[in-house]
């Protein structure tokens, strides 16, 4: 008998197959992108456009969907100057009749924008005025809301410069 003991070498267990790091990163990026796309689609399809917002009121501290005066309003937090009309001032009127007419124009604009959805059309030739307000024409059913104010005697068609109301 021999005193030789044979040892069999056991095969090392193979480590579990791992996904390469680049593939894991790619899967994470694709998952995040898919989730963002789903969220964007949901909000895009369920959120009304700013011009279709439920209600406008006179501007206060929060300026999201509100009316400043007869020719200026905020839509979705962006300040819009109604480009096709000029209305009397209410913040610095030159006389009491200008202030009164400006208040009526402001109230009427609030009514008009709350009557239903409307489109914002770019003003030909200029995107913004000197104060950084977007120049837009508000249109519903093919008619400018500014034209309605003009027809009711609450505004003038914009001539390119301010004219006195007193």
DSSP file (Angstrom, degrees, kcal/mol; ACC not computed):
  #  RESIDUE AA STRUCTURE BP1 BP2  ACC     N-H-->O    O-->H-N    N-H-->O    O-->H-N    TCO  KAPPA ALPHA  PHI   PSI    X-CA   Y-CA   Z-CA
    1    1 A X              0   0    0      0, 0.0     2,-0.4     0, 0.0     0, 0.0   0.000 360.0 360.0 360.0 142.8    0.0    0.0    0.0
    2    2 A X        -     0   0    0      2,-0.1     0, 0.0     1,-0.1     0, 0.0  -0.788 360.0-142.4-106.2 148.1    1.2    3.3   -0.8
    3    3 A X        +     0   0    0     -2,-0.4     2,-0.6     2,-0.1    -1,-0.1   0.045  61.2 123.6 -91.7  26.8    0.9    6.3    1.4
    4    4 A X        -     0   0    0      2,-0.0     2,-0.6     0, 0.0    -2,-0.1  -0.780  44.3-162.2 -93.3 125.2    0.2    8.6   -1.4
    5    5 A X        -     0   0    0     -2,-0.6     2,-0.5     2,-0.0    -2,-0.1  -0.914   9.8-145.0-107.4 127.9   -3.0   10.5   -1.1
    6    6 A X        -     0   0    0     -2,-0.6     2,-0.6     2,-0.0    -2,-0.0  -0.779   8.0-155.8 -94.8 132.4   -4.3   12.0   -4.3
    7    7 A X        -     0   0    0     -2,-0.5     2,-0.6     3,-0.0    -2,-0.0  -0.907   7.6-146.4-105.3 129.0   -6.0   15.3   -4.1
    8    8 A X        -     0   0    0     -2,-0.6     2,-0.6     1,-0.0    -2,-0.0  -0.805  18.0-127.2 -94.1 132.9   -8.3   16.2   -6.7
    9    9 A X        -     0   0    0     -2,-0.6     2,-0.3     1,-0.0     3,-0.0  -0.648  20.9-137.9 -79.9 124.0   -8.5   19.7   -7.6
   10   10 A X        -     0   0    0     -2,-0.6     2,-0.2     1,-0.1     3,-0.0  -0.621  22.6-112.6 -82.1 141.0  -11.9   21.1   -7.4
   11   11 A X        -     0   0    0     -2,-0.3     2,-0.2     1,-0.1    -1,-0.1  -0.521  34.2-113.0 -69.9 135.6  -12.9   23.4  -10.2
   12   12 A X        -     0   0    0     -2,-0.2     2,-0.1     1,-0.1    -1,-0.1  -0.473  35.6-108.0 -67.7 137.0  -13.5   26.9   -8.9
   13   13 A X        -     0   0    0     -2,-0.2     2,-0.3     1,-0.1    -1,-0.1  -0.454  35.2-116.2 -66.7 139.4  -17.1   27.8   -9.3
   14   14 A X        -     0   0    0     -2,-0.1     3,-0.1     1,-0.1    -1,-0.1  -0.542  30.1-112.4 -75.4 137.5  -17.5   30.3  -12.0
   15   15 A X        -     0   0    0     -2,-0.3     3,-0.1     1,-0.1    -1,-0.1  -0.355  45.7 -87.4 -64.9 151.4  -18.8   33.7  -10.8
   16   16 A X        -     0   0    0      1,-0.1     2,-0.3    -3,-0.1    -1,-0.1  -0.270  52.7 -94.8 -60.5 148.1  -22.3   34.5  -12.0
   17   17 A X        -     0   0    0     -3,-0.1     2,-0.3     1,-0.1    -1,-0.1  -0.476  45.8-152.6 -68.0 125.0  -22.4   36.1  -15.3
   18   18 A X        -     0   0    0     -2,-0.3     2,-0.3    -3,-0.1    -1,-0.1  -0.758  16.4-116.1-102.8 145.1  -22.5   39.9  -14.8
   19   19 A X        -     0   0    0     -2,-0.3     5,-0.1     1,-0.1    -1,-0.0  -0.620  43.4-104.8 -74.0 134.0  -24.0   42.4  -17.2
   20   20 A X    >>  -     0   0    0     -2,-0.3     4,-1.8     1,-0.1     3,-0.8  -0.293  27.0-118.3 -59.7 145.5  -21.2   44.7  -18.4
   21   21 A X  H 3> S+     0   0    0      1,-0.3     4,-2.4     2,-0.2     5,-0.2   0.853 112.6  56.1 -55.4 -38.2  -21.3   48.1  -16.8
   22   22 A X  H 3> S+     0   0    0      1,-0.2     4,-2.1     2,-0.2    -1,-0.3   0.866 106.5  50.5 -64.6 -34.5  -21.9   49.9  -20.1
   23   23 A X  H <> S+     0   0    0     -3,-0.8     4,-2.3     2,-0.2    -1,-0.2   0.886 109.1  51.0 -71.6 -37.7  -25.0   47.8  -20.7
   24   24 A X  H  X S+     0   0    0     -4,-1.8     4,-2.2     2,-0.2    -2,-0.2   0.928 111.0  48.4 -63.4 -44.2  -26.4   48.6  -17.2
   25   25 A X  H  X S+     0   0    0     -4,-2.4     4,-2.7     1,-0.2    -2,-0.2   0.910 110.4  51.8 -61.7 -41.8  -25.9   52.3  -17.8
   26   26 A X  H  X S+     0   0    0     -4,-2.1     4,-2.6     1,-0.2    -1,-0.2   0.909 109.4  49.5 -62.0 -42.4  -27.6   52.1  -21.2
   27   27 A X  H  X S+     0   0    0     -4,-2.3     4,-2.2     2,-0.2    -1,-0.2   0.888 111.4  49.3 -64.5 -39.2  -30.6   50.3  -19.7
   28   28 A X  H  X S+     0   0    0     -4,-2.2     4,-2.6     2,-0.2     5,-0.2   0.934 111.9  48.1 -64.7 -46.1  -30.9   53.0  -16.9
   29   29 A X  H  X S+     0   0    0     -4,-2.7     4,-2.6     1,-0.2    -2,-0.2   0.918 112.7  48.3 -61.6 -44.1  -30.7   55.8  -19.5
   30   30 A X  H  X S+     0   0    0     -4,-2.6     4,-2.4     2,-0.2    -1,-0.2   0.887 111.5  50.6 -64.7 -37.9  -33.3   54.2  -21.7
   31   31 A X  H  X S+     0   0    0     -4,-2.2     4,-2.2     2,-0.2    -2,-0.2   0.922 112.1  45.9 -65.0 -44.2  -35.6   53.6  -18.7
   32   32 A X  H  X S+     0   0    0     -4,-2.6     4,-2.6     2,-0.2    -2,-0.2   0.917 112.8  51.0 -64.8 -42.6  -35.3   57.2  -17.6
   33   33 A X  H  X S+     0   0    0     -4,-2.6     4,-2.3     1,-0.2    -2,-0.2   0.909 110.5  49.0 -62.0 -42.1  -35.8   58.5  -21.1
   34   34 A X  H  X S+     0   0    0     -4,-2.4     4,-2.2     2,-0.2    -1,-0.2   0.905 111.3  49.5 -64.4 -41.1  -39.0   56.3  -21.5
   35   35 A X  H  X S+     0   0    0     -4,-2.2     4,-2.4     2,-0.2    -2,-0.2   0.917 111.8  48.3 -64.2 -43.2  -40.3   57.6  -18.2
   36   36 A X  H  X S+     0   0    0     -4,-2.6     4,-2.8     1,-0.2    -2,-0.2   0.890 110.4  51.9 -63.9 -39.4  -39.7   61.2  -19.1
   37   37 A X  H  X S+     0   0    0     -4,-2.3     4,-2.5     2,-0.2    -1,-0.2   0.907 110.2  48.6 -63.5 -41.7  -41.4   60.6  -22.5
   38   38 A X  H  X S+     0   0    0     -4,-2.2     4,-2.4     2,-0.2    -2,-0.2   0.922 113.0  47.4 -63.8 -44.1  -44.4   59.1  -20.8
   39   39 A X  H  X S+     0   0    0     -4,-2.4     4,-2.6     2,-0.2     5,-0.2   0.927 112.9  48.4 -63.0 -45.3  -44.7   62.1  -18.4
   40   40 A X  H  X S+     0   0    0     -4,-2.8     4,-2.8     1,-0.2     5,-0.2   0.926 112.3  48.9 -61.3 -45.4  -44.2   64.6  -21.1
   41   41 A X  H  X S+     0   0    0     -4,-2.5     4,-2.3    -5,-0.2     5,-0.2   0.915 111.3  50.3 -61.2 -43.6  -46.9   62.9  -23.3
   42   42 A X  H  X S+     0   0    0     -4,-2.4     4,-1.8     1,-0.2    -2,-0.2   0.951 115.8  40.5 -60.0 -50.9  -49.3   62.8  -20.3
   43   43 A X  H  X S+     0   0    0     -4,-2.6     4,-1.9     1,-0.2    -2,-0.2   0.867 114.4  53.1 -69.1 -35.4  -48.9   66.5  -19.4
   44   44 A X  H  < S+     0   0    0     -4,-2.8    -1,-0.2    -5,-0.2    -2,-0.2   0.903 115.3  40.3 -65.0 -40.8  -48.9   67.6  -23.1
   45   45 A X  H  < S+     0   0    0     -4,-2.3    -2,-0.2    -5,-0.2    -1,-0.2   0.763 123.0  38.2 -81.2 -25.3  -52.2   65.8  -23.8
   46   46 A X  H  < S+     0   0    0     -4,-1.8     2,-0.5    -5,-0.2    -2,-0.2   0.618  97.1  83.1-103.5 -13.3  -54.0   66.6  -20.5
   47   47 A X  S  < S-     0   0    0     -4,-1.9     3,-0.1    -5,-0.2     2,-0.0  -0.802  77.1-129.5 -94.6 125.6  -52.9   70.2  -19.9
   48   48 A X        -     0   0    0     -2,-0.5     5,-0.1     1,-0.1    -2,-0.1  -0.345  32.0 -98.6 -67.6 153.2  -54.8   72.9  -21.7
   49   49 A X    >   -     0   0    0      1,-0.1     3,-2.3     3,-0.1     4,-0.1  -0.345  38.0-106.1 -66.0 156.3  -52.8   75.5  -23.7
   50   50 A X  G >  S+     0   0    0      1,-0.3     3,-1.6     2,-0.2    26,-0.2   0.845 121.0  58.2 -54.7 -35.3  -52.4   78.7  -21.8
   51   51 A X  G 3  S+     0   0    0      1,-0.3    67,-0.5    24,-0.1    -1,-0.3   0.640 106.2  50.5 -71.1 -11.7  -54.9   80.5  -24.0
   52   52 A X  G <  S+     0   0    0     -3,-2.3    -1,-0.3    65,-0.2    -2,-0.2   0.207  79.3 141.3-107.0  13.8  -57.5   77.9  -23.0
   53   53 A X    <   -     0   0    0     -3,-1.6     3,-0.1    -4,-0.1    63,-0.1  -0.224  61.5-115.2 -58.1 148.2  -56.9   78.3  -19.3
   54   54 A X  S    S+     0   0    0      1,-0.2     2,-0.4    -6,-0.0    -1,-0.1   0.875  84.1   5.4 -59.3 -46.0  -60.1   78.2  -17.2
   55   55 A X        -     0   0    0     10,-0.0     2,-0.4     2,-0.0    -1,-0.2  -0.988  51.3-159.9-151.9 141.9  -60.2   81.7  -15.9
   56   56 A X        +     0   0    0     -2,-0.4     2,-0.3    54,-0.3    10,-0.2  -0.872  19.1 173.0-109.8 146.0  -58.4   85.0  -16.0
   57   57 A X  E     -a   66   0A   0      8,-0.8    10,-2.8    -2,-0.4     2,-0.1  -0.813  46.8 -65.7-137.1 178.5  -58.8   87.7  -13.4
   58   58 A X  E     -a   67   0A   0     -2,-0.3    10,-0.2     8,-0.2     7,-0.1  -0.474  67.5 -96.3 -67.0 141.5  -57.2   91.0  -12.7
   59   59 A X        +     0   0    0      8,-2.3     4,-0.1    -2,-0.1     2,-0.1  -0.308  53.3 158.7 -65.4 141.2  -53.5   90.6  -11.9
   60   60 A X        -     0   0    0      2,-0.9    -1,-0.1    -3,-0.1     6,-0.0  -0.177  65.6 -44.4-127.6-135.2  -52.4   90.4   -8.3
   61   61 A X  S    S+     0   0    0     -2,-0.1     2,-0.5     1,-0.1    -2,-0.1   0.935 126.5  60.2 -70.3 -47.0  -49.2   89.0   -6.8
   62   62 A X        -     0   0    0      1,-0.1    -2,-0.9     3,-0.0     2,-0.5  -0.726  68.3-168.9 -85.3 126.1  -49.3   85.8   -8.8
   63   63 A X        +     0   0    0     -2,-0.5     3,-0.1     1,-0.1    12,-0.1  -0.661  45.1 114.6-118.9  74.9  -49.1   86.6  -12.5
   64   64 A X  S    S-     0   0    0     -2,-0.5    13,-2.5     1,-0.2    12,-0.5   0.838  91.2  -0.1-104.4 -62.8  -49.9   83.4  -14.3
   65   65 A X  S    S+     0   0    0     10,-0.2    -8,-0.8    11,-0.2     2,-0.3  -0.845  99.7 118.3-131.0  91.9  -53.2   83.9  -16.2
   66   66 A X  E     -aB  57  74A   0      8,-1.3     8,-3.3    -2,-0.4     2,-0.5  -0.971  58.4-114.4-155.2 165.3  -54.4   87.4  -15.5
   67   67 A X  E     -aB  58  73A   0    -10,-2.8    -8,-2.3    -2,-0.3     6,-0.3  -0.917  17.2-176.7-110.4 127.8  -55.2   90.8  -17.0
   68   68 A X  E     -     0   0A   0      4,-2.1     2,-0.2    -2,-0.5     5,-0.2   0.911  69.7 -36.3 -84.4 -52.4  -53.1   93.9  -16.3
   69   69 A X  E >  S- B   0  72A   0      3,-1.7     3,-0.9    37,-0.1    -1,-0.3  -0.798  85.2 -58.9-154.6-164.9  -55.1   96.4  -18.2
   70   70 A X  T 3  S+     0   0    0     18,-0.4    79,-0.1     1,-0.2    19,-0.1   0.660 132.7  24.5 -66.8 -16.1  -57.1   96.6  -21.5
   71   71 A X  T 3  S+     0   0    0     17,-0.1    11,-2.7     1,-0.1     2,-0.4   0.228 113.3  67.6-132.5  15.9  -54.2   95.7  -23.7
   72   72 A X  E <   +BC  69  81A   0     -3,-0.9    -4,-2.1     9,-0.2    -3,-1.7  -0.998  51.5 153.2-139.6 134.9  -51.8   93.7  -21.5
   73   73 A X  E     -BC  67  80A   0      7,-2.3     7,-3.6    -2,-0.4     2,-0.5  -0.965  37.2-117.6-150.8 166.2  -52.2   90.3  -19.9
   74   74 A X  E     -BC  66  79A   0     -8,-3.3    -8,-1.3    -2,-0.3     2,-0.5  -0.932  24.0-175.6-108.5 132.1  -50.2   87.3  -18.6
   75   75 A X  E >  S- C   0  78A   0      3,-2.4     3,-1.7    -2,-0.5   -10,-0.2  -0.978  77.7 -14.8-128.1 117.4  -50.7   83.9  -20.2
   76   76 A X  T 3  S-     0   0    0     -2,-0.5   -11,-0.2   -12,-0.5   -12,-0.1   0.829 128.9 -55.6  59.9  31.6  -48.8   81.1  -18.7
   77   77 A X  T 3  S+     0   0    0    -13,-2.5     2,-0.5     1,-0.2    -1,-0.3   0.422 113.3 118.6  82.8  -1.7  -46.6   83.5  -16.8
   78   78 A X  E <   -C   75   0A   0     -3,-1.7    -3,-2.4   -14,-0.3     2,-0.4  -0.851  66.3-124.0-103.0 132.8  -45.6   85.3  -19.9
   79   79 A X  E     -C   74   0A   0     -2,-0.5    55,-2.4    -5,-0.2     2,-0.4  -0.600  30.1-168.1 -79.2 126.1  -46.4   89.0  -20.4
   80   80 A X  E     -Cd  73 134A   0     -7,-3.6    -7,-2.3    -2,-0.4     2,-0.6  -0.945  13.4-156.3-118.8 132.6  -48.4   89.7  -23.6
   81   81 A X  E     -Cd  72 135A   0     53,-3.3    55,-2.1    -2,-0.4     2,-0.7  -0.948  27.5-124.5-104.6 122.1  -49.1   93.0  -25.2
   82   82 A X  E >   - d   0 136A   0    -11,-2.7     3,-0.9    -2,-0.6    55,-0.2  -0.565  28.1-159.3 -68.7 113.3  -52.2   92.9  -27.4
   83   83 A X  T 3  S+     0   0    0     53,-2.7    -1,-0.2    -2,-0.7    54,-0.2   0.696  75.3  56.3 -77.3 -22.8  -50.5   94.2  -30.5
   84   84 A X  T 3  S+     0   0    0     52,-0.4    74,-1.9    73,-0.1     2,-0.3   0.444 105.3  45.5 -95.4   2.5  -53.4   95.5  -32.6
   85   85 A X  E <   -H  157   0B   0     -3,-0.9     2,-0.4    72,-0.3    72,-0.2  -0.917  57.4-148.5-139.0 165.5  -55.0   97.9  -30.1
   86   86 A X  E     -H  156   0B   0     70,-2.4    70,-2.6    -2,-0.3     2,-0.3  -0.998  20.7-171.9-131.0 131.0  -54.2  100.7  -27.7
   87   87 A X        -     0   0    0     -2,-0.4    68,-0.2    68,-0.2   -16,-0.1  -0.825  34.7 -83.9-119.4 161.4  -56.4  101.2  -24.6
   88   88 A X        -     0   0    0     66,-0.5   -18,-0.4    -2,-0.3     2,-0.2  -0.264  50.0-106.7 -62.2 149.5  -56.5  103.9  -22.0
   89   89 A X        +     0   0    0      1,-0.1    13,-0.3     3,-0.1    14,-0.2  -0.486  31.4 179.6 -77.1 145.2  -54.0  103.7  -19.1
   90   90 A X  S    S+     0   0    0     -2,-0.2     3,-0.3    12,-0.2    -1,-0.1   0.570  79.3  55.0-114.5 -20.3  -55.1  102.7  -15.6
   91   91 A X  S    S+     0   0    0      1,-0.2    -2,-0.0     8,-0.0     2,-0.0   0.889 129.6   8.8 -82.5 -38.5  -51.8  102.8  -13.8
   92   92 A X  S    S+     0   0    0      3,-0.0    -1,-0.2     7,-0.0    -3,-0.1  -0.497  82.7 178.1-137.7  66.5  -50.8  106.4  -14.8
   93   93 A X        -     0   0    0     -3,-0.3     3,-0.1     1,-0.1    -3,-0.1  -0.354  28.8-141.9 -71.4 152.8  -53.8  108.0  -16.4
   94   94 A X  S    S+     0   0    0      1,-0.1     2,-0.3    -5,-0.1    -1,-0.1   0.646  82.5   7.0 -86.9 -17.4  -53.6  111.7  -17.5
   95   95 A X  S  > S-     0   0    0      1,-0.1     4,-1.8     0, 0.0    -1,-0.1  -0.967  79.4-101.9-156.8 168.4  -57.2  112.4  -16.5
   96   96 A X  H  > S+     0   0    0     -2,-0.3     4,-2.3     1,-0.2     5,-0.2   0.822 117.9  56.2 -68.4 -31.1  -60.2  110.8  -14.7
   97   97 A X  H  > S+     0   0    0      2,-0.2     4,-2.4     1,-0.2    -1,-0.2   0.880 106.4  50.8 -69.5 -35.4  -62.0  110.0  -18.0
   98   98 A X  H  > S+     0   0    0      2,-0.2     4,-2.6     1,-0.2    -2,-0.2   0.929 111.0  49.1 -63.7 -44.3  -58.9  108.0  -19.2
   99   99 A X  H  X S+     0   0    0     -4,-1.8     4,-2.1     2,-0.2    -2,-0.2   0.922 112.3  47.7 -60.2 -45.7  -58.9  106.1  -15.9
  100  100 A X  H  X S+     0   0    0     -4,-2.3     4,-1.9     2,-0.2    -2,-0.2   0.920 114.6  45.0 -64.3 -45.0  -62.6  105.3  -16.1
  101  101 A X  H  X S+     0   0    0     -4,-2.4     4,-2.5     1,-0.2    -1,-0.2   0.884 111.8  53.5 -67.3 -37.4  -62.4  104.1  -19.8
  102  102 A X  H  X S+     0   0    0     -4,-2.6     4,-2.3   -13,-0.3   -32,-0.2   0.882 107.4  51.1 -63.0 -38.7  -59.3  102.1  -19.0
  103  103 A X  H  X S+     0   0    0     -4,-2.1     4,-2.4     2,-0.2    -1,-0.2   0.900 110.9  48.4 -64.7 -40.9  -61.1  100.3  -16.1
  104  104 A X  H  X S+     0   0    0     -4,-1.9     4,-2.4     2,-0.2    -2,-0.2   0.904 111.5  49.7 -66.0 -40.5  -64.0   99.5  -18.5
  105  105 A X  H  X S+     0   0    0     -4,-2.5     4,-2.3     2,-0.2    -2,-0.2   0.897 111.1  50.1 -64.0 -40.3  -61.6   98.2  -21.1
  106  106 A X  H  X S+     0   0    0     -4,-2.3     4,-2.0     2,-0.2    -2,-0.2   0.934 111.8  47.0 -63.5 -47.0  -59.8   96.1  -18.5
  107  107 A X  H  X S+     0   0    0     -4,-2.4     4,-1.9     1,-0.2    -2,-0.2   0.902 112.9  49.4 -62.1 -41.4  -63.1   94.6  -17.3
  108  108 A X  H  X S+     0   0    0     -4,-2.4     4,-2.6     1,-0.2    -1,-0.2   0.890 107.9  53.2 -67.7 -38.1  -64.2   93.9  -20.8
  109  109 A X  H  X S+     0   0    0     -4,-2.3     4,-2.6     2,-0.2     5,-0.2   0.906 107.0  53.0 -62.6 -40.2  -60.9   92.2  -21.7
  110  110 A X  H  X S+     0   0    0     -4,-2.0     4,-1.3     1,-0.2   -54,-0.3   0.925 110.8  47.4 -59.4 -44.0  -61.3   89.9  -18.7
  111  111 A X  H  X S+     0   0    0     -4,-1.9     4,-0.6     1,-0.2    -2,-0.2   0.933 112.0  50.2 -61.3 -46.5  -64.8   89.0  -19.9
  112  112 A X  H >< S+     0   0    0     -4,-2.6     3,-1.1     1,-0.2     4,-0.3   0.918 110.7  46.5 -62.2 -45.8  -63.6   88.3  -23.5
  113  113 A X  H 3< S+     0   0    0     -4,-2.6     3,-0.5     1,-0.2    -1,-0.2   0.759 112.3  52.4 -71.5 -21.3  -60.7   86.1  -22.5
  114  114 A X  H 3< S+     0   0    0     -4,-1.3    -1,-0.2    -5,-0.2    -2,-0.2   0.515  88.9  80.4 -89.3  -4.5  -63.0   84.1  -20.2
  115  115 A X  S << S-     0   0    0     -3,-1.1     2,-0.3    -4,-0.6    -1,-0.2   0.648 110.6 -59.5 -76.3 -13.9  -65.6   83.5  -22.8
  116  116 A X  S    S-     0   0    0     -3,-0.5    -1,-0.2    -4,-0.3   -63,-0.1  -0.941  76.5 -34.5 157.6-177.1  -63.7   80.6  -24.4
  117  117 A X        -     0   0    0     -2,-0.3     2,-0.3   -65,-0.1   -65,-0.2  -0.289  52.6-179.2 -70.7 154.5  -60.5   79.5  -26.0
  118  118 A X        -     0   0    0    -67,-0.5     2,-0.3    22,-0.1    22,-0.2  -0.953  22.9-115.9-147.3 163.0  -58.6   81.9  -28.3
  119  119 A X  E     -E  139   0A   0     20,-3.5    20,-2.5    -2,-0.3     2,-0.6  -0.737  14.7-137.8-102.5 151.9  -55.5   81.8  -30.4
  120  120 A X  E     -E  138   0A   0     -2,-0.3     2,-0.4    18,-0.2    18,-0.2  -0.954  24.0-168.4-106.3 117.3  -52.3   83.9  -30.0
  121  121 A X  E     -E  137   0A   0     16,-2.8    16,-2.7    -2,-0.6     3,-0.0  -0.887  24.0-111.8-110.1 138.8  -51.1   85.1  -33.4
  122  122 A X  E     -E  136   0A   0     -2,-0.4     2,-0.5    14,-0.2    14,-0.2  -0.299  29.4-116.1 -64.9 148.3  -47.7   86.7  -33.9
  123  123 A X    >   -     0   0    0     12,-1.2     3,-1.2     3,-0.5     2,-0.1  -0.769  38.6-108.4 -87.0 125.7  -47.6   90.4  -34.8
  124  124 A X  T 3  S+     0   0    0     -2,-0.5    -1,-0.1     1,-0.2     3,-0.0  -0.322  96.1   7.3 -62.1 125.3  -46.0   90.7  -38.2
  125  125 A X  T 3  S+     0   0    0     -2,-0.1     2,-0.4     2,-0.0    -1,-0.2   0.035 122.0  57.4  98.0 -26.8  -42.6   92.2  -38.1
  126  126 A X    <   -     0   0    0     -3,-1.2    -3,-0.5     1,-0.1     3,-0.1  -0.999  45.8-174.0-142.0 139.8  -41.9   92.2  -34.3
  127  127 A X  S    S+     0   0    0     -2,-0.4     8,-2.6     1,-0.2     2,-0.3   0.779  77.9  20.6 -96.3 -34.3  -41.9   89.6  -31.6
  128  128 A X  B     -F  134   0A   0      6,-0.3    -1,-0.2   -48,-0.1     6,-0.2  -0.927  69.3-129.9-134.8 156.2  -41.5   91.8  -28.6
  129  129 A X    >   -     0   0    0      4,-2.1     3,-1.8    -2,-0.3     6,-0.0  -0.349  47.5 -85.4 -93.2-175.7  -41.9   95.5  -27.7
  130  130 A X  T 3  S+     0   0    0      1,-0.3    -1,-0.0     2,-0.1    -2,-0.0   0.662 127.9  55.4 -66.9 -15.7  -39.3   97.7  -26.0
  131  131 A X  T 3  S-     0   0    0      2,-0.1    -1,-0.3     3,-0.0     3,-0.1   0.350 119.7-105.2 -98.3   5.0  -40.4   96.4  -22.5
  132  132 A X  S <  S+     0   0    0     -3,-1.8     2,-0.3     1,-0.3   -53,-0.1   0.547  72.6 143.2  85.0   6.9  -39.9   92.7  -23.4
  133  133 A X        -     0   0    0      1,-0.1    -4,-2.1   -53,-0.1    -1,-0.3  -0.607  56.3-114.0 -79.6 140.6  -43.6   92.0  -23.7
  134  134 A X  E     -dF  80 128A   0    -55,-2.4   -53,-3.3    -2,-0.3     2,-0.7  -0.573  26.1-134.1 -71.2 133.3  -44.6   89.5  -26.4
  135  135 A X  E     +d   81   0A   0     -8,-2.6   -12,-1.2    -2,-0.3     2,-0.3  -0.827  41.2 155.8 -92.9 116.2  -46.6   91.2  -29.2
  136  136 A X  E     -dE  82 122A   0    -55,-2.1   -53,-2.7    -2,-0.7     2,-0.5  -0.964  40.0-135.1-140.7 154.2  -49.6   89.0  -30.0
  137  137 A X  E     - E   0 121A   0    -16,-2.7   -16,-2.8    -2,-0.3     2,-0.6  -0.951  23.3-139.0-107.6 130.5  -53.1   89.3  -31.5
  138  138 A X  E     - E   0 120A   0     -2,-0.5     7,-3.1   -18,-0.2     8,-0.5  -0.808  27.0-175.4 -92.2 122.6  -55.8   87.4  -29.6
  139  139 A X  E     +GE 144 119A   0    -20,-2.5   -20,-3.5    -2,-0.6     2,-0.4  -0.966  15.9 176.6-127.7 133.4  -58.2   85.7  -32.1
  140  140 A X  E >  S-G  143   0A   0      3,-2.6     3,-1.9    -2,-0.4   -22,-0.1  -0.993  78.0  -9.8-132.6 126.6  -61.4   83.7  -31.6
  141  141 A X  T 3  S-     0   0    0     -2,-0.4     3,-0.1     1,-0.3    -1,-0.1   0.828 129.0 -55.3  58.5  33.1  -63.4   82.5  -34.5
  142  142 A X  T 3  S+     0   0    0      1,-0.2     2,-0.4     0, 0.0    -1,-0.3   0.453 117.3 107.1  81.9   0.7  -61.4   84.5  -37.0
  143  143 A X  E <  S-G  140   0A   0     -3,-1.9    -3,-2.6     3,-0.0     2,-0.2  -0.934  70.7-121.2-117.7 136.4  -62.0   87.8  -35.2
  144  144 A X  E  >  -G  139   0A   0     -2,-0.4     4,-1.2    -5,-0.2    -5,-0.3  -0.517   9.5-143.2 -71.2 134.1  -59.5   89.8  -33.1
  145  145 A X  H  > S+     0   0    0     -7,-3.1     4,-1.8    -2,-0.2    -1,-0.2   0.817 104.8  59.9 -65.8 -29.1  -60.5   90.3  -29.5
  146  146 A X  H  > S+     0   0    0     -8,-0.5     4,-2.3     1,-0.2    -1,-0.2   0.888  99.5  55.2 -63.0 -39.7  -58.9   93.7  -29.9
  147  147 A X  H  > S+     0   0    0      1,-0.2     4,-2.8     2,-0.2    -1,-0.2   0.854 104.3  54.5 -62.2 -33.9  -61.3   94.5  -32.7
  148  148 A X  H  X S+     0   0    0     -4,-1.2     4,-1.5     2,-0.2    -1,-0.2   0.929 107.9  48.9 -64.5 -44.3  -64.2   93.8  -30.4
  149  149 A X  H  <>S+     0   0    0     -4,-1.8     5,-2.7     1,-0.2     6,-0.8   0.903 112.4  48.9 -60.8 -40.6  -62.8   96.3  -27.9
  150  150 A X  H ><5S+     0   0    0     -4,-2.3     3,-1.8     4,-0.2    -2,-0.2   0.934 109.1  51.7 -64.0 -46.2  -62.4   98.9  -30.7
  151  151 A X  H 3<5S+     0   0    0     -4,-2.8    -1,-0.2     1,-0.3    -2,-0.2   0.782 109.3  51.3 -63.5 -25.9  -66.0   98.3  -31.9
  152  152 A X  T 3<5S-     0   0    0     -4,-1.5    -1,-0.3    -5,-0.2    -2,-0.2   0.381 117.6-112.8 -91.3   3.6  -67.3   98.8  -28.3
  153  153 A X  T < 5S+     0   0    0     -3,-1.8    -3,-0.2     2,-0.2    -2,-0.1   0.671  89.2 111.4  77.4  17.4  -65.4  102.1  -28.0
  154  154 A X  S   <S+     0   0    0     -5,-2.7   -66,-0.5    -6,-0.2     2,-0.3   0.482  79.1  19.6-100.9  -4.7  -63.0  100.8  -25.4
  155  155 A X        -     0   0    0     -6,-0.8     2,-0.3    -5,-0.2   -68,-0.2  -0.948  66.6-127.5-153.5 168.5  -59.8  100.8  -27.5
  156  156 A X  E     -H   86   0B   0    -70,-2.6   -70,-2.4    -2,-0.3     2,-0.2  -0.912  38.1 -99.5-118.4 151.3  -58.2  102.3  -30.7
  157  157 A X  E     -H   85   0B   0     -2,-0.3   -72,-0.3   -72,-0.2     2,-0.2  -0.534  53.6 -99.1 -65.3 135.6  -56.6  100.4  -33.5
  158  158 A X        -     0   0    0    -74,-1.9    -1,-0.1    -2,-0.2     4,-0.1  -0.389  39.1-176.2 -64.1 125.5  -52.8  100.5  -32.9
  159  159 A X        -     0   0    0      2,-0.5    -1,-0.2    -2,-0.2     3,-0.1   0.463  56.5 -93.2-101.3  -4.8  -51.3  103.3  -35.0
  160  160 A X  S    S+     0   0    0      1,-0.1     2,-0.3     0, 0.0    -2,-0.1   0.251 103.8  49.3 108.0 -11.2  -47.7  102.6  -34.1
  161  161 A X  S    S-     0   0    0    -75,-0.0    -2,-0.5     0, 0.0    -1,-0.1  -0.989  89.6 -94.7-154.0 156.0  -47.6  105.2  -31.3
  162  162 A X        -     0   0    0     -2,-0.3     2,-0.3    -3,-0.1    -4,-0.0  -0.433  35.9-162.1 -71.0 143.2  -49.6  106.1  -28.2
  163  163 A X        -     0   0    0     -2,-0.1    -1,-0.0     1,-0.0    -4,-0.0  -0.936  28.4 -93.9-124.4 151.2  -52.1  108.9  -28.6
  164  164 A X        -     0   0    0     -2,-0.3   -76,-0.0     1,-0.1    -1,-0.0  -0.279  22.4-164.1 -67.9 149.0  -53.7  110.9  -25.8
  165  165 A X              0   0    0      1,-0.1    -1,-0.1   -78,-0.0   -77,-0.1   0.474 360.0 360.0-105.5  -8.7  -57.0  109.9  -24.3
  166  166 A X              0   0    0    -69,-0.1    -1,-0.1   -68,-0.0   -70,-0.1   0.427 360.0 360.0-101.4 360.0  -57.8  113.2  -22.6
